[in-house]
Amino acid sequence: MNPINIFQMMKAGPQQFIQQIMGNNQMMSNPIMKNTMQMAQQGNTQGIEQMARNLCKEKGLNADDVFSQIKSRFGN
């Protein structure tokens, strides 16, 4: 699944987004996604943010810029 599909799924709302991910076997077979979903279910937003920051760092991206871009897509 490419990032555009994920953004389209996110527009439906947080609950629907999580349900769609949970029902997607390909995404749930990814250990990082599975861990992220477990953290989300436990309300561990700090863990999710730290993981996102680490992934951005690995890819050479500025996490704050990425977060701003994501927020702007949702009108925040």
Residue pairs with C-beta under 8 A, 6 or more apart in sequence:
1 24
1 26
1 27
7 73
9 16
9 17
9 20
9 21
10 17
10 73
10 74
11 74
12 20
18 37
18 40
21 27
21 28
21 33
21 37
22 28
22 37
27 33
28 34
28 37
32 51
32 55
35 51
36 48
36 51
39 45
39 47
39 48
39 51
40 48
52 63
52 66
52 67
53 63
56 62
56 63
56 66
57 63
